Amino acid sequence: MERRVVVTGLGAITPIGNNVEEFWKGIKEGKCGIDEITHFDTTDYKVKLAAEVKDYNPDDYFDRKSSKRMDIFSQFAIIASREAMKDSGINSENTDMERVGAIVSTGIGGLPTIEKDNRALVEKGPDRVSPMYIPMAIVNMAAGNVAIDLGIKGESMAIVTACASGTHSIGESYRMIKHGYQDVMFAGGTEGSITPTGIAGFTNIKALTQQADKTRASIPFDKERSGFVMGEGSGVVVLEELEHAKRRGAKIYAEVVGYGATSDAYHITSPNPDGSGAAKAMKIAMDEANVKPEDITYINAHGTSTHLNDLGETLAVKLALGEASKKVMMSSTKGNTGHLLGAAGGIETIVIVKAIQDNFVPATINYKVQDEECDLDIVPNVGRNVEVKYAMSNSLGFGGHNSSILLKKYEE
């Protein structure tokens, strides 16, 4: 028997707020978290801007020994997961922790650690590489550290699909609960890759904007868009089987009703320009939820502010929704947060949960120049107070990975 799955907890640390309340307030107010890079000296770099987490001090969250043994992507994941757990009210008294799992993923993993220890190897020799190098750098350690920190004893793993990792993690967690394998899942993504090689690599593949004006750097669907802005942080949601949530008197934010995932089978970095793969993911999610395209109020777009993504995603929504695409509201919150890569789907699922809860559709901020090819209603500059019954979030990753998650307002 298929089981219903609801969202009962939220946690986030982002470039516009270090918890969910601050993050959502920042989204509603149209706050932009993009600024000059402070993590390293950008003198020789073409790209000077990123969306860093502000005022972050690991000592506020961890003892010194623990923080030294965890790369920042794992730290962010634990911070978001602790908040989500507290918000959900789940504990070992009201929940069998062997029926609780964690899929907390990352696009890149411990890049700061990789850089630091590679430097030690080159400059000082192999004996100077830290014994913690491997357990700090490997991508599964966000999920592993979260499970250790929270006492999660069910399935824990990382699903790595570049910028689609967070949404895939939430979708696969939804399936695990729906089909009876787990009762509760901590799901989402985390990223901490604003580093010298991270910025250089994305710059040289022509993915990042070189725009110096922070209000014109991440401008999804704008005709003058010129690449994305790197972000960092984590977003984690608690998914729970409905009857389990009811039994313990949990507050229910929204219901997960559909998930679709496809591959473009087209190119390692470029999306298929006809949008067919992304469209199919959206259709699968809508079919699973048994909803018509006209039922969808809001789509949180992948909307990276690259030329190819925003055009391809516009075509994908037209393909998936047909005539209803003329009425749907589709904004990108990457103008606020930059692109959090593997964590994007985590924080953007929180956005659609809050959109449903507050009946508020966020704006695509800093939008100025209309692109006749990106002609959907992208909610330019000012958010809207409208009832949101169904909302979808899209994530598309290098390698041609497409994922869509569909939520609805919870009803008995």
FIVEXGU-911192 format. One record per residue (C-alpha): y, x, z; residue number from 1; residue in three letters. Coordinates in pm, whole numbers, plus 50000, padded with zeros to 5 digits. Each point is the difference from the previous one (the first is absolute). Layout:
   north    east      up   num   residu
       Y       X       Z   NUM      ALA
...
REM end
This chain:
   north    east      up   num   residu
   50000   50000   50000     1      MET
   50345   50130   49910     2      GLU
   50239   50027   50292     3      ARG
   50377   49953   50015     4      ARG
   50212   50308   50069     5      VAL
   50340   50001   50169     6      VAL
   50265   50258   50090     7      VAL
   50048   50031   50376     8      THR
   50178   50334   50048     9      GLY
   50257   50221   49828    10      LEU
   50108   50362   50049    11      GLY
   50235   50227   49807    12      ALA
   50201   50320   50002    13      ILE
   50229   50023   49697    14      THR
   50315   50159   49859    15      PRO
   50203   49693   50109    16      ILE
   49848   49936   50343    17      GLY
   49740   50151   50232    18      ASN
   49834   49669   50088    19      ASN
   49943   49666   49826    20      VAL
   50302   49826   50149    21      GLU
   50241   50277   49892    22      GLU
   49831   50030   49660    23      PHE
   50024   49627   49923    24      TRP
   50360   49985   50127    25      LYS
   50078   50288   49761    26      GLY
   49836   49813   49709    27      ILE
   50193   49679   50077    28      LYS
   50328   50189   50029    29      GLU
   49943   50192   49675    30      GLY
   49996   50337   50177    31      LYS
   49931   50310   49791    32      CYS
   49795   50275   50167    33      GLY
   50059   50262   49729    34      ILE
   50197   50315   50085    35      ASP
   50009   50378   49960    36      GLU
   49665   50170   50068    37      ILE
   50002   50168   50343    38      THR
   49632   50104   50027    39      HIS
   50054   50317   49796    40      PHE
   50272   50193   49814    41      ASP
   50054   49840   49657    42      THR
   50236   50268   49865    43      THR
   49770   50087   49709    44      ASP
   49888   49640   49938    45      TYR
   50120   49756   49736    46      LYS
   49918   49711   50236    47      VAL
   50212   49982   50316    48      LYS
   49929   49648   50128    49      LEU
   49709   49835   50182    50      ALA
   49943   49716   50245    51      ALA
   49903   50175   50321    52      GLU
   49904   49838   50331    53      VAL
   50311   50036   50219    54      LYS
   50020   50138   50355    55      ASP
   49630   50077   50014    56      TYR
   49882   50207   50294    57      ASN
   49622   50023   50047    58      PRO
   50055   50061   50375    59      ASP
   50112   49636   50029    60      ASP
   49648   49890   49901    61      TYR
   49754   50283   50072    62      PHE
   49941   50280   50246    63      ASP
   50072   50343   49856    64      ARG
   49633   50098   49958    65      LYS
   49915   49680   49807    66      SER
   50296   50020   49763    67      SER
   49924   50364   49917    68      LYS
   49649   49895   49894    69      ARG
   50112   49723   49764    70      MET
   50186   50016   49672    71      ASP
   50298   49766   49978    72      ILE
   49813   49747   49780    73      PHE
   49749   49949   50285    74      SER
   50280   49978   50256    75      GLN
   50176   49728   49800    76      PHE
   49670   49808   49960    77      ALA
   49934   50001   50374    78      ILE
   50356   49888   50081    79      ILE
   49976   49704   49759    80      ALA
   49647   49911   50116    81      SER
   50093   50008   50369    82      ARG
   50287   49759   49929    83      GLU
   49771   49775   49796    84      ALA
   49739   49996   50277    85      MET
   50257   49918   50268    86      LYS
   50148   49730   49777    87      ASP
   49657   49845   49936    88      SER
   49894   49998   50365    89      GLY
   49657   50135   49909    90      ILE
   49822   50196   50273    91      ASN
   49647   50084   50111    92      SER
   49999   49698   50236    93      GLU
   50054   49738   49728    94      ASN
   49837   50179   49705    95      THR
   49674   50185   49933    96      ASP
   50140   50336   49885    97      MET
   49681   50067   49803    98      GLU
   50109   49709   49775    99      ARG
   50344   50152   49943   100      VAL
   50062   50236   49707   101      GLY
   50280   50212   49858   102      ALA
   50088   50074   49639   103      ILE
   50320   50198   50028   104      VAL
   50055   50202   49684   105      SER
   50237   50255   49856   106      THR
   50085   50105   49648   107      GLY
   50017   50373   50065   108      ILE
   49906   50081   50361   109      GLY
   50104   50305   50200   110      GLY
   50224   50172   49750   111      LEU
   50224   50168   50265   112      PRO
   49685   50149   50159   113      THR
   49864   50114   49662   114      ILE
   50329   50175   49922   115      GLU
   50026   50165   50342   116      LYS
   49645   50136   50002   117      ASP
   50010   50109   49637   118      ASN
   50309   50202   50088   119      ARG
   49811   50156   50295   120      ALA
   49709   50087   49771   121      LEU
   50220   50166   49737   122      VAL
   50230   50184   50243   123      GLU
   49764   50089   50288   124      LYS
   49644   49967   49874   125      GLY
   49704   49763   50048   126      PRO
   49964   50056   50375   127      ASP
   50343   49846   50054   128      ARG
   49914   49660   49851   129      VAL
   49994   49751   50286   130      SER
   49662   49866   50119   131      PRO
   50178   49661   49998   132      MET
   50090   50034   49630   133      TYR
   49713   49787   49866   134      ILE
   50002   49722   50264   135      PRO
   50378   49971   49966   136      MET
   50016   50000   49619   137      ALA
   49714   49776   49886   138      ILE
   50096   49648   49892   139      VAL
   49752   49807   50214   140      ASN
   50161   50122   50321   141      MET
   50261   49722   50014   142      ALA
   49718   49747   50035   143      ALA
   49798   50236   50220   144      GLY
   50288   50069   50238   145      ASN
   50094   49631   50016   146      VAL
   49640   49909   50089   147      ALA
   49989   50268   50271   148      ILE
   50341   49902   50140   149      ASP
   49929   49625   50014   150      LEU
   49626   50007   50076   151      GLY
   49900   49841   49667   152      ILE
   49623   50030   49952   153      LYS
   49935   49803   49680   154      GLY
   50039   50132   49647   155      GLU
   50284   50246   49954   156      SER
   50089   50167   49673   157      MET
   50273   50091   49755   158      ALA
   50030   49851   49653   159      ILE
   50208   50242   49796   160      VAL
   50152   49854   49684   161      THR
   50338   50176   49995   162      ALA
   50282   49746   50027   163      CYS
   49755   49708   50013   164      ALA
   49818   50135   50310   165      SER
   50169   49775   50255   166      GLY
   49938   49677   49810   167      THR
   49641   50093   49914   168      HIS
   49943   50069   50371   169      SER
   50129   49656   50099   170      ILE
   49807   49827   49721   171      GLY
   49670   50168   50079   172      GLU
   50052   49929   50371   173      SER
   50054   49633   49914   174      TYR
   49667   49999   49814   175      ARG
   49819   50165   50294   176      MET
   50109   49720   50232   177      ILE
   49962   49722   49744   178      LYS
   49637   50094   49938   179      HIS
   49912   50053   50366   180      GLY
   49975   50377   50032   181      TYR
   50282   50031   50255   182      GLN
   50207   49759   50213   183      ASP
   50323   50202   50014   184      VAL
   50144   50271   49775   185      MET
   50295   50234   50040   186      PHE
   50112   50052   49641   187      ALA
   50281   50172   49815   188      GLY
   50131   50339   49900   189      GLY
   50191   50304   50113   190      THR
   50179   50291   49834   191      GLU
   50190   50315   50094   192      GLY
   50041   50197   49679   193      SER
   50373   50077   49984   194      ILE
   49923   50372   49978   195      THR
   50088   50284   49763   196      PRO
   49689   49965   49781   197      THR
   50002   49619   50026   198      GLY
   50355   49974   49869   199      ILE
   49951   50280   49745   200      ALA
   49678   49850   49865   201      GLY
   50141   49650   49954   202      PHE
   50323   50146   49856   203      THR
   49815   50204   49739   204      ASN
   49788   49705   49891   205      ILE
   50335   49822   49938   206      LYS
   49927   49727   50254   207      ALA
   50297   50051   50236   208      LEU
   50363   49918   49931   209      THR
   50246   50288   50005   210      GLN
   50286   49760   50076   211      GLN
   50226   50135   50276   212      ALA
   50158   49665   50097   213      ASP
   49772   49840   50257   214      LYS
   50114   49650   49903   215      THR
   49892   50062   49639   216      ARG
   49681   50198   50062   217      ALA
   49731   49734   50062   218      SER
   50113   49710   49781   219      ILE
   49696   49799   49891   220      PRO
   50039   49792   49680   221      PHE
   50352   50139   49942   222      ASP
   50057   50127   49646   223      LYS
   50124   50335   50141   224      GLU
   49686   50065   50206   225      ARG
   49879   50357   49964   226      SER
   49702   50049   50232   227      GLY
   49893   49927   50355   228      PHE
   50114   50139   50334   229      VAL
   49731   50136   50235   230      MET
   49962   49819   50331   231      GLY
   49785   50051   50310   232      GLU
   49861   49798   50289   233      GLY
   49722   49752   50066   234      SER
   49926   49629   49991   235      GLY
   49692   49845   50164   236      VAL
   49895   49636   50032   237      VAL
   49733   49847   50222   238      VAL
   49774   49766   49804   239      LEU
   49775   49770   50197   240      GLU
   49738   49735   49943   241      GLU
   50168   49664   50064   242      LEU
   49761   49864   50267   243      GLU
   50010   50333   50186   244      HIS
   50381   49986   49999   245      ALA
   50002   49640   50122   246      LYS
   49752   50068   50280   247      ARG
   50226   50260   50154   248      ARG
   50318   49798   49941   249      GLY
   50151   50246   49754   250      ALA
   50326   49934   49821   251      LYS
   49935   49966   49628   252      ILE
   50259   50137   49757   253      TYR
   49841   49898   49668   254      ALA
   49666   49959   49825   255      GLU
   49856   50244   49745   256      VAL
   49863   49791   49713   257      VAL
   49959   50229   49699   258      GLY
   49951   50359   49892   259      TYR
   49963   50153   49656   260      GLY
   49936   50358   49892   261      ALA
   49958   50143   49649   262      THR
   50027   50324   49803   263      SER
   50216   50059   49694   264      ASP
   49756   50257   49856   265      ALA
   50303   50130   49813   266      TYR
   50174   50316   50134   267      HIS
   50010   50220   50312   268      ILE
   50364   49923   50085   269      THR
   50137   49736   49762   270      SER
   49925   49631   50049   271      PRO
   49865   49815   49698   272      ASN
   50324   49895   49827   273      PRO
   49869   49651   49920   274      ASP
   49955   49923   50372   275      GLY
   49652   49856   49944   276      SER
   49826   50181   50288   277      GLY
   50260   49902   50260   278      ALA
   50006   49644   49863   279      ALA
   49623   49972   50040   280      LYS
   50022   50113   50366   281      ALA
   50257   49724   50068   282      MET
   49784   49742   49820   283      LYS
   49690   50097   50202   284      ILE
   50200   49958   50324   285      ALA
   50132   49659   49891   286      MET
   49654   49885   49887   287      ASP
   49847   50100   50333   288      GLU
   50273   49810   50185   289      ALA
   49956   49704   49762   290      ASN
   50374   49980   49936   291      VAL
   50198   49934   49685   292      LYS
   50266   50248   49882   293      PRO
   50275   49748   50079   294      GLU
   49890   50001   50367   295      ASP
   50115   50362   50046   296      ILE
   50350   50013   50150   297      THR
   50045   50374   50036   298      TYR
   49853   50325   49869   299      ILE
   50080   50329   50169   300      ASN
   49988   50221   49692   301      ALA
   49865   50353   49988   302      HIS
   50343   50053   49841   303      GLY
   50028   50378   50028   304      THR
   50321   50046   49796   305      SER
   49823   50199   49728   306      THR
   50055   49883   49645   307      HIS
   49634   49939   49919   308      LEU
   49897   49834   50327   309      ASN
   50273   49739   50014   310      ASP
   49964   49904   49635   311      LEU
   49619   49986   50017   312      GLY
   50006   49798   50322   313      GLU
   50244   49750   49850   314      THR
   49761   49950   49707   315      LEU
   49707   49975   50242   316      ALA
   50163   49719   50199   317      VAL
   50078   49813   49677   318      LYS
   49636   50037   49893   319      LEU
   49861   49895   50338   320      ALA
   50237   49710   50074   321      LEU
   50087   49878   49651   322      GLY
   50280   49740   50005   323      GLU
   50018   50021   50380   324      ALA
   50127   50359   49972   325      SER
   50342   49853   49909   326      LYS
   50026   49842   50345   327      LYS
   49827   50251   50229   328      VAL
   50217   50228   50214   329      MET
   49890   50365   49972   330      MET
   50191   50268   50189   331      SER
   49929   50363   50079   332      SER
   50076   50131   50348   333      THR
   49972   50362   49883   334      LYS
   50380   50006   49972   335      GLY
   49993   49974   50381   336      ASN
   49710   50229   50084   337      THR
   49939   50222   49701   338      GLY
   49639   50023   49886   339      HIS
   49758   50060   50288   340      LEU
   49711   50082   49762   341      LEU
   49678   49922   50191   342      GLY
   50195   49814   50270   343      ALA
   50196   49779   49758   344      ALA
   49742   49719   50001   345      GLY
   49992   50003   50380   346      GLY
   50371   49948   50057   347      ILE
   50032   49766   49701   348      GLU
   49723   49773   50131   349      THR
   50203   49980   50321   350      ILE
   50296   49897   49782   351      VAL
   49810   49706   49850   352      ILE
   49866   49898   50343   353      VAL
   50356   49990   50136   354      LYS
   50128   49827   49684   355      ALA
   49749   49719   50062   356      ILE
   50076   49989   50372   357      GLN
   50379   50001   49967   358      ASP
   50030   49814   49667   359      ASN
   50203   50288   49866   360      PHE
   49967   50182   49667   361      VAL
   50136   50358   50014   362      PRO
   50239   50132   49738   363      ALA
   49963   50284   49751   364      THR
   50295   50200   50132   365      ILE
   50249   50227   49818   366      ASN
   49944   49811   49673   367      TYR
   50282   50027   49746   368      LYS
   49901   50031   49635   369      VAL
   49783   49726   49855   370      GLN
   49702   50106   49789   371      ASP
   49922   49737   49739   372      GLU
   49634   50111   50005   373      GLU
   49970   49944   50378   374      CYS
   50118   49640   49987   375      ASP
   49822   49832   50292   376      LEU
   50183   49873   50310   377      ASP
   50010   50322   50201   378      ILE
   50222   49851   50276   379      VAL
   50284   50244   49933   380      PRO
   50188   50140   50303   381      ASN
   49991   49690   50224   382      VAL
   49689   49860   50168   383      GLY
   49931   49626   50003   384      ARG
   49908   49747   50266   385      ASN
   49729   49796   49830   386      VAL
   49664   49868   50109   387      GLU
   49724   50249   49914   388      VAL
   49655   49841   49996   389      LYS
   49817   50259   49788   390      TYR
   50104   50364   49961   391      ALA
   49834   50286   49817   392      MET
   50042   50378   50020   393      SER
   49912   50235   49713   394      ASN
   49919   50371   50017   395      SER
   49919   50221   49701   396      LEU
   49880   50359   50032   397      GLY
   49966   50318   49792   398      PHE
   49655   49987   49842   399      GLY
   50058   49643   49884   400      GLY
   49913   49827   50330   401      HIS
   50143   49647   50032   402      ASN
   49986   49785   50313   403      SER
   50148   49666   50102   404      SER
   49980   49824   50335   405      ILE
   50085   49630   50037   406      LEU
   50106   49834   50326   407      LEU
   50088   49643   50091   408      LYS
   50172   49819   50283   409      LYS
   49736   49926   50261   410      TYR
   49886   49638   50037   411      GLU
   49717   49873   50223   412      GLU
REM end
